[in-house]
Amino acid sequence: MPRAIRSPDTGWRLAAMNARTAPNIFVREGDGISTLVVEGDWTAISIAGLSGHVLSPSNLSFSSDFGNLGRIDSAGALAILTLAPNAAFTADLPANLADLFALVGSAMADRDVPSIKTPPFHVRLGQKVYRAVQEIGASARFLGQLEVALMKSLAHPKRMRLIALASSIQKAGFDALPLIAIMTFFIGAVVALIGSDLLKTLGASELVVELVGISVLREFGVLIPAILLAGRSASTFAAQIGAMRMNQETQAMKVMGIDLFDALVVPRVLALLVIMPLLAIVAMLAGLAGGLVVSWGILDVSPTYFAERLSAAVDIRHFWVGMAKVPVLAIVIALAGCRHGLSVRGDVEDLGGRVTVAVVQALFAIILLDAAFAILFNVLEI
């Protein structure tokens, strides 16, 4: 519990039983120079029960020493300004503390909080572009590290953590299987429903089989599982690894000589590479089933005719075009989740922000890559 003590050479002093984290403020005298010394943590919890006196007015013109200051929040800043009103005006005050003292000082004086000057548009645009380039560079470096780790694991299979791999396959793949099947079933049904209305007006109702087959095999059968995994697995990977960072479990693993990529990243990447083709095939079958049900109910297309026409009119290359995109999307999803999980620093707010960014970046990359694949296959006339 913090307490106030009287020091013969430093005046009033606040000390505590725990000198490493307890708040402590006093004036150090020496060579005719008075220095305000602030130490320890100054947070709403650490200053609970703090009592003391305002520092002597004769010590108002002092310099400051915040070198041993730990954590501080607005409640701690208010306590410092109450005990040493001139602390905010010392010349050698760190910039972040000066901003905090200015904010709290304005509230104490019941003044409006000083507004933050918004940079011009071109400056903000430049900052966003710079951060985007930094993100691309960080992702490229992470991808390079991942490639090295994968090569090492393939060269030395004993490095692979099979239990972690099996757990990731179970959680990321099989648990998501029912949801992916249901969603793609209804998407196939919607495509058939909308397509049948349009094709009826053109007198080509029988083409609904080709419409459902090509759209499901080339796009929806791959895109829907990828989007669901981006929202489900990328966020899970980021949250799991980020929580380990917050609990300093990753630091402990480093101390024990465990490679973080071997233990945390490679099993998750391999899990998506293994399970995502299976999810894509299930999604394709479910989407075709949805289209078949609607065609049967609305257009009176029998399942036998649907299957025969699908086999005759829809080329198998559409299936391979869709499957060619699967490994790339799987790596992108795992990359986004694992990279942002390992980038977590500090508190829960940072963890939440990283999880959100991982999902957004994974979704953005999926749509961008799908468009790039569409252009590439169109150019190659596949």
Solvent accessible surface area in square Angstrom, and as a share of the most:
residue,aa,sasa,rsa
1,M,149,0.67
2,P,15,0.09
3,R,112,0.41
4,A,37,0.29
5,I,58,0.29
6,R,155,0.56
7,S,13,0.09
8,P,141,0.88
9,D,99,0.51
10,T,15,0.09
11,G,21,0.20
12,W,85,0.30
13,R,73,0.27
14,L,7,0.03
15,A,16,0.12
16,A,16,0.12
17,M,149,0.66
18,N,78,0.40
19,A,92,0.71
20,R,209,0.76
21,T,53,0.31
22,A,12,0.09
23,P,1,0.01
24,N,17,0.08
25,I,2,0.01
26,F,17,0.07
27,V,0,0.00
28,R,108,0.39
29,E,83,0.37
30,G,41,0.40
31,D,146,0.76
32,G,85,0.82
33,I,105,0.53
34,S,21,0.13
35,T,18,0.10
36,L,0,0.00
37,V,3,0.01
38,V,0,0.00
39,E,42,0.19
40,G,5,0.05
41,D,14,0.07
42,W,0,0.00
43,T,24,0.14
44,A,60,0.47
45,I,156,0.79
46,S,29,0.19
47,I,28,0.14
48,A,61,0.47
49,G,56,0.54
50,L,37,0.18
51,S,69,0.44
52,G,33,0.32
53,H,100,0.45
54,V,84,0.48
55,L,13,0.06
56,S,46,0.29
57,P,105,0.66
58,S,96,0.62
59,N,22,0.11
60,L,75,0.38
61,S,108,0.70
62,F,16,0.07
63,S,42,0.27
64,S,12,0.07
65,D,45,0.23
66,F,22,0.09
67,G,67,0.65
68,N,103,0.53
69,L,34,0.17
70,G,41,0.40
71,R,169,0.62
72,I,43,0.22
73,D,49,0.26
74,S,65,0.42
75,A,35,0.27
76,G,0,0.00
77,A,0,0.00
78,L,80,0.40
79,A,17,0.13
80,I,0,0.00
81,L,10,0.05
82,T,70,0.41
83,L,16,0.08
84,A,1,0.01
85,P,64,0.40
86,N,44,0.22
87,A,0,0.00
88,A,29,0.23
89,F,162,0.68
90,T,13,0.07
91,A,111,0.86
92,D,81,0.42
93,L,22,0.11
94,P,57,0.36
95,A,80,0.62
96,N,111,0.57
97,L,8,0.04
98,A,38,0.30
99,D,101,0.52
100,L,36,0.18
101,F,2,0.01
102,A,50,0.39
103,L,82,0.41
104,V,11,0.06
105,G,19,0.18
106,S,5,0.03
107,A,70,0.54
108,M,93,0.42
109,A,51,0.39
110,D,133,0.69
111,R,146,0.53
112,D,135,0.70
113,V,87,0.50
114,P,77,0.48
115,S,110,0.71
116,I,160,0.81
117,K,182,0.77
118,T,92,0.54
119,P,51,0.32
120,P,73,0.46
121,F,138,0.57
122,H,131,0.58
123,V,54,0.31
124,R,96,0.35
125,L,89,0.44
126,G,38,0.36
127,Q,78,0.35
128,K,124,0.52
129,V,80,0.46
130,Y,138,0.53
131,R,125,0.46
132,A,50,0.39
133,V,91,0.53
134,Q,92,0.41
135,E,54,0.24
136,I,123,0.62
137,G,24,0.23
138,A,25,0.19
139,S,31,0.20
140,A,61,0.48
141,R,161,0.59
142,F,15,0.06
143,L,66,0.33
144,G,30,0.29
145,Q,100,0.44
146,L,1,0.01
147,E,91,0.41
148,V,82,0.47
149,A,7,0.05
150,L,25,0.12
151,M,116,0.52
152,K,94,0.40
153,S,1,0.01
154,L,105,0.52
155,A,71,0.55
156,H,109,0.49
157,P,89,0.56
158,K,200,0.85
159,R,83,0.30
160,M,46,0.21
161,R,102,0.37
162,L,122,0.60
163,I,154,0.78
164,A,33,0.26
165,L,29,0.15
166,A,60,0.46
167,S,42,0.27
168,S,13,0.09
169,I,29,0.15
170,Q,91,0.40
171,K,108,0.46
172,A,4,0.03
173,G,0,0.00
174,F,93,0.39
175,D,69,0.36
176,A,2,0.02
177,L,45,0.22
178,P,81,0.51
179,L,84,0.42
180,I,0,0.00
181,A,27,0.21
182,I,96,0.49
183,M,72,0.32
184,T,2,0.01
185,F,63,0.26
186,F,120,0.50
187,I,39,0.20
188,G,0,0.00
189,A,15,0.11
190,V,76,0.44
191,V,24,0.14
192,A,0,0.00
193,L,78,0.39
194,I,114,0.58
195,G,4,0.04
196,S,1,0.01
197,D,84,0.44
198,L,111,0.55
199,L,22,0.11
200,K,101,0.43
201,T,110,0.64
202,L,127,0.63
203,G,65,0.63
204,A,19,0.15
205,S,32,0.21
206,E,75,0.34
207,L,73,0.36
208,V,0,0.00
209,V,0,0.00
210,E,26,0.12
211,L,72,0.36
212,V,0,0.00
213,G,0,0.00
214,I,62,0.31
215,S,21,0.14
216,V,2,0.01
217,L,20,0.10
218,R,44,0.16
219,E,50,0.22
220,F,64,0.27
221,G,0,0.00
222,V,1,0.00
223,L,28,0.14
224,I,20,0.10
225,P,0,0.00
226,A,0,0.00
227,I,59,0.30
228,L,33,0.16
229,L,0,0.00
230,A,0,0.00
231,G,37,0.35
232,R,84,0.31
233,S,3,0.02
234,A,0,0.00
235,S,25,0.16
236,T,52,0.30
237,F,8,0.03
238,A,0,0.00
239,A,38,0.30
240,Q,63,0.28
241,I,0,0.00
242,G,0,0.00
243,A,37,0.29
244,M,40,0.18
245,R,43,0.16
246,M,58,0.26
247,N,101,0.52
248,Q,124,0.55
249,E,75,0.34
250,T,0,0.00
251,Q,83,0.37
252,A,47,0.37
253,M,24,0.11
254,K,106,0.45
255,V,131,0.75
256,M,134,0.60
257,G,67,0.65
258,I,48,0.24
259,D,68,0.35
260,L,21,0.11
261,F,28,0.12
262,D,11,0.06
263,A,11,0.09
264,L,10,0.05
265,V,0,0.00
266,V,3,0.02
267,P,3,0.02
268,R,28,0.10
269,V,0,0.00
270,L,28,0.14
271,A,0,0.00
272,L,0,0.00
273,L,50,0.25
274,V,87,0.50
275,I,3,0.02
276,M,0,0.00
277,P,39,0.24
278,L,71,0.35
279,L,1,0.00
280,A,1,0.00
281,I,67,0.34
282,V,35,0.20
283,A,0,0.00
284,M,4,0.02
285,L,115,0.57
286,A,14,0.11
287,G,1,0.01
288,L,24,0.12
289,A,41,0.32
290,G,0,0.00
291,G,0,0.00
292,L,41,0.20
293,V,78,0.45
294,V,24,0.14
295,S,0,0.00
296,W,134,0.47
297,G,68,0.65
298,I,77,0.39
299,L,28,0.14
300,D,120,0.62
301,V,17,0.10
302,S,48,0.31
303,P,45,0.28
304,T,90,0.52
305,Y,89,0.34
306,F,3,0.01
307,A,53,0.41
308,E,108,0.48
309,R,62,0.23
310,L,33,0.16
311,S,93,0.60
312,A,93,0.72
313,A,46,0.36
314,V,12,0.07
315,D,70,0.36
316,I,115,0.58
317,R,104,0.38
318,H,15,0.07
319,F,39,0.16
320,W,154,0.54
321,V,7,0.04
322,G,0,0.00
323,M,27,0.12
324,A,54,0.42
325,K,3,0.01
326,V,1,0.00
327,P,60,0.38
328,V,57,0.33
329,L,1,0.00
330,A,0,0.00
331,I,51,0.26
332,V,27,0.15
333,I,0,0.00
334,A,0,0.00
335,L,23,0.11
336,A,10,0.08
337,G,0,0.00
338,C,0,0.00
339,R,17,0.06
340,H,0,0.00
341,G,0,0.00
342,L,25,0.12
343,S,25,0.16
344,V,3,0.01
345,R,148,0.54
346,G,61,0.59
347,D,79,0.41
348,V,104,0.60
349,E,144,0.65
350,D,44,0.23
351,L,27,0.14
352,G,36,0.35
353,G,35,0.34
354,R,64,0.24
355,V,30,0.17
356,T,81,0.47
357,V,57,0.33
358,A,0,0.00
359,V,29,0.17
360,V,87,0.50
361,Q,53,0.24
362,A,0,0.00
363,L,58,0.29
364,F,136,0.57
365,A,25,0.19
366,I,0,0.00
367,I,93,0.47
368,L,104,0.52
369,L,49,0.24
370,D,18,0.09
371,A,51,0.39
372,A,53,0.41
373,F,32,0.13
374,A,47,0.37
375,I,116,0.59
376,L,86,0.43
377,F,19,0.08
378,N,115,0.59
379,V,107,0.62
380,L,100,0.50
381,E,157,0.70
382,I,71,0.36
